[in-house]
Amino acid sequence: MKNIVGQTPRGKDFFPREQIIEKLYRRLDSGSHIYISAPRRAGKTSIMRFLEDFPRDKYAFVYISVEDIEESENYFKLLSEELLESEAVGRLAKASEKVSNIFERFKEHFKRVKLWNIEFEAPDQEKPRFIDEFEKLMRELDTTDFKIVLLIDEFPICLERIIAEHGPKDAVEFLHSNRSIRQRVKQGIQFVYTGSIGLPNITRKLNATATINDLNVVSVPPLSEKEAADFTRKLLKTYNVKYEPGTIKHLMQQLKWHIPFMIQLVVQMLIDEYDNTGERISNTIIDHILQKASNHRYNLYFENYYSRLDKTLPPEESQIAKHILLLIAQQDKVPLDAFKQLKDAARVLEILEFDGYINNQDDVFSFNSPILQMWWRKYAVN
């Protein structure tokens, strides 16, 4: 198992999350559409990629990231393109002449829509729409004994972009369109959505929670201490890193928040340290590495936690989030009362909790990750 930092581990490099995988298949077997709820860097994309790479019998998964989409039509265009180019379509078309004919007709319709929308000027009312063609395909495609599951990553960010670009009304229509398609698809077509900001929070702001109440929520927590310790041992074993007894337990206690990314980052540094010194990893070295991890030269990873606030939140809320995080970083634990004077504080705090920055224990907020907290205290500028 290779140690992969910053990218999505796949294949043999994916640390198996059997309980989560089993839970997802149980929901899919029952016919549910799913929303995977998890903070960023918790491994949700890796889980989706694992489903895609190693599907069970009579399942095919199509992974689609919609993070950069900011328009409904482009969203359905992307879903159509990815579906047409996927192995799932090829496998299904080979197995069924009826399905093959449906996809052939869809390809022709899809080409026509692209032609009108890209190459020709025409009044809007005369242009065929990607959403209409995609919805028609979902209604026609009957895969009774074979499931095609569309794995749609960063759906909430796409929704926020539509809000910013076109306003709340278009965003609500977009949500309604997605729900309508889910309600009308033929048996065997299912959707799994995920994202590192909370979809329920956004829909509440839009007064549109009814548009997602058909989704079955599956939460992805951090690794348990046992899972995190096993993961760490496997990674260190790959690189023949020696360590003293009790070191792994000490590392788990110091990390506190056992998400794959933080473990992989620290393990990368431990591998480098061992290569440089040849010295067995000890508790003292662990403590040194954790301090070193928050140094400015490692801000490539932590800077993203800072910059994504501007990317995923409206400007005013982004500034509130930065103010809240800096205060918590400096004071370690901050009661809810300290934020009552801030506009939209409750909403922003909920977003920061969902996104994995902070946790709430009895209305007292603190950072999940001591490493991120140290970096934020040193380098984040409000």
N, C-alpha and C positions, 0 to 999 in steps of 0.2 A: 504494500500500500504506500504510494508516494505521498509526500506532503505537498499539497497544492494550496498556495496562499493567494487569495484574490480572485481566482477563477473557480469555475464549477467542477468539482471532482466528479468523474464519470467512470463507469466500468468498475474495475477492481480497486480503483482509488476512492470509491464511495463507501463511507462507513455505514453499514446496513442499519436502518431504523425499522426493524421488523414490526414493531407494534403499530407505527404510523402507517406503514405499507399495508398491513392487514386491515387496519381500520378503513383506509381509503377503498380497498377492494370490497369490503363489506358494504360500504355506502354505494359503490358503483354497481355491485351485484343486485342491490335493491332498486336500482333505476334512478338514484338521486343525482341531481346536479349539486356540485360541491363548491364551497368557498374555504380555501385553506387559510387559516388565520395564524400568522406567525410574525415575530419581529424580524427585521432585516438581519442577514448573516446567520440566521438560525438553521439554514439548510433546506428551505422549502424548494428552491430551484433545483438543488441536487436531487431531492426526492422526485420531483416531476421528471427530471432527466432520466432517473433510474427507471421509472415507469415506462418511459419511452424506449429506453435501451433494452429492457428485459421484460417485455409484456408477457402476461400469462396467456394461456391458450384462448383463442377467440377474442382477444383484445388487441387493439392498435391505438397508440397514443400519438397525437400531433402537438408538439410543443411550439407555442407562438408567443413571443414577447411583444407587447404593445406599448412599451414604455414611451416611445417617441411619437405615438399617434396622437393627434390633436383634433381630429375631425371624424365624425361618425362614418362617412362614406369611405374614408381611407382605412378605417378599422375593418369594415366588412370586406373591402378589397383585399386587405392583407390576409384575413382569415380564409378567403376564397383561394388566394394564390398558394398559401401554405398547405391547404387541404389538397388542392389539385396536384401539388408537387410531392406529397407525402407518400411514404411506403404503404401507408394504410389504404390509400385509394388503389394503388397497384395490386395489393393483396386481395382486396375485396372485389375489384373488377375482374380479376382472374377467376375468382371463385363463383361469380354470378354474372351471367350474360345480361340479366335485367339491370343489375347495378351498373355494369359496364355501359349499357345504353344510356342510363340516366346521367352518368358522368360525361359521356360524349356530348349529350345535348347541353349539359351545363357549360362545358368548355366553349361551345359555340356561342351560347348566350353571353358568357363571360368575355369572350373576345369582342363581341359586339358592344358591350358596355364600355370596355376599355377604349375601343375605337371612338365612340361618341364623346367620351369624357376627356380624352387626351388629344386626339388628332383633329377634331372638328369643332367649330364653333356652332352652337345651336341653342335656342332658348331652353332654359332649365326644364320647362314642362315637357320638352320633347326628348330629353335625355333619359335613357333607362338608368336605373340606379343599382349600385352594387348590393345594397341592403335587400332590395326586392329579389334579386337573383339568388342571393345567399339563402334568404328565407324560403324561397321556392324549393331550392335543393334540399333544405332541411325537412321540408314537408313531404318530399317525394322519396327520399332515400330511406328505404326500409331495410334495416340490417338486423332482422329478428334474432339470428343465431350468431351474430358477430357485432361486437361493440367498437365504435370509433369514439374516442374521447379526445376532445379539444382541450389542451392544457394552456390556459391563457394567463400568462405571467404579467405582473405589474398592471393589472386592470385598474386599480384605484388611481394610479398615477395618470393613466390615459384619461380617466374621468376628470381628474383635476385639470388636466390640460384643456379638455373640451370646455370646462367651466371658464377657465381663464381666457380662452380664445373666442368662444361663442356665447358665453353666458349661461346662467342656471337653466333657462328654459330648454335650450338645446341639450344640455346634459341630462335633464329629466327625460326628454324624448328618447335620448340614447339608451338610458336605463330601461325605459318601457319597451323599446325595440328588442333589447336583449332578452327581457323577460318573455315577451310575446313569442320569440323564436324558441326559447326553452319550452314554453307551454305547448307548442305546436309541432315539435320535432317528432319524427317517427321513432319507434322503438329501436334502441341500439345506438342512438346519437346522444352523447352526454357532454356536459361542459364542466370543467374544473377551473375556477378562478383563484388567483392569489395575488398578493402584493404586500409590500412592506409598509404601507400606511393603511389605516383602518377603513375599509369600505363602509361599514355601518355608520361610522362617524360622519363621513361625507354625505351619505344619503339622509341622515338626520338633518344636516344643515340644509339640504335641498327639500326637506319635507317629503321625501320619496322612499321611505323605508319599505313601503309595500312592494317596491320594484325588485327587492332582493329577498323577500320573506319565503321564497320557494327554495332557497339554497340551504343545503345541509352543511353546517359549519364543522370543520375538523381543525383542531388546534395542534400546532407543532411547538412543543415546549423545548427549552434547552435540553441538552443531554443530562441524564442523571449523573450523579458523581461516579457511579460504577461504570456507566457507559463512557463517560469522559476519560476516566482512568484507563479503560481498555483501549480506547481510541489512541490515547497518548502513547501507551506501551507499544502498540502496533506500529505507529509512526517511528518511534525511536529505534525499534528493532530493525526496521527497514534500512536504517542508516548506521546500524551497529553502534549506537550511542550507549555508553555504559553509565549507570547511575547508582547511587547509594541507596540502601534500603530506606523506605519512608519518604523518599524524594517525591514520588508521584502523588502521594497523599497530601504532602505539603503544598505542592503545586495546585492541586484541586482546591484546597482551602484558601489559597491566596487569590486564585482566579475568581472564585465565587460564582461567576456567571458562565456556565459551561456551554457556550455556543461554539460550533465547529470552527468559525473563523478565528476567535481568540486563541483557541487551543493550537490551531495550525500556525498562527503567527508566532506564538511563544516557542513552539517546537522548532520552527525554522531557526530562531535565534539560538536555541539550545544546541542544535546540530552544528551551527557555525562556531559556537563557543567550544564545543568538544573538538572540532576539527583544528581550531587554532591552538588549543592548550593541551589536548590529550588527557585532560583531567576529568575524572568521573564527576558527573553532575551531582551536586550536593544542595542542601537547603539554602546555603549561603549563595551559591551560584544562581539558584532560582530567584532569590530576592533581588540580586543584582540585575538579572535579566528583565524582571518585571519593571524595575525602575528605568532601565535602558529602553524598554519598549515604548515608553512615553516621550522619548527624546524627539527633538524636532525633525531629525533626519528620517524618522519613520512616519512622518505626517502624510505620506502618500495614502495610507490606509485611513487614518483618523480624520484627515482633512475632508474626506468624502462624507463623513458623518456631519461635518459642519456645512459643507457646500450644498448638500442635498436638501437642507432646510429651505434654501432659496429656490431650489428646483421643484420641490413638492408642495410648498405652502405659498399662499398669497404673501406679498411683501410685509404687510403689517403683522400677520401671524408669525412669519419667519423671524422678525425682530423680537417679538414677544418670546418665542421659543428660545432664541439665543440668550435673552436676558434671564429667563428661568434657569436654563442649563448652567450659565456662568455662576449664578447665585448658589445653586446646589453644589456645583464643583468646589466653590470656595468654602461653603459652610458645612458640607458633608451631608447633613440632614436638615431639611427645611419643611416646616409645617405648612399645611394648606392655607392657613390664615395669611401667610406672608404674600400670597398671590392674589388675594381677593380684590385688590384695587386695580389689577390689570384687566383690560378689556379682553374678553374671550379666553380668559385663563383656563377655565374648566375644559373647554374644547382642546386647547393646545396641550394641556397636561395629558389629556387622554391620548392624543396623537403621539406624544413623546413616550408614553407608557407602551402603547401598541408597537411603536417602532423600535423599542428595545433600548432606548436611552436610559430610562429611569424606571423605578418601581415605587409603588405606594403601599406603605404599611401603616394602617390606622391613620390615614391622612398626613403622613410624614413621608416626604419624597427624598430618594437618594439615587445615586447612579447604580446601574446594574454592574458595570465593569469598573473595577478600581483602576485599570490601565487607561480606559477612556477618560475617567474622571481626572487622573493626573495630567493627561494631555490637555484636556479642556481647561484646566486651571492654569496651565503654562502658556498655552498658545491661542486659545479661542478669544477673539476680540468681539465684544458686544457692539 
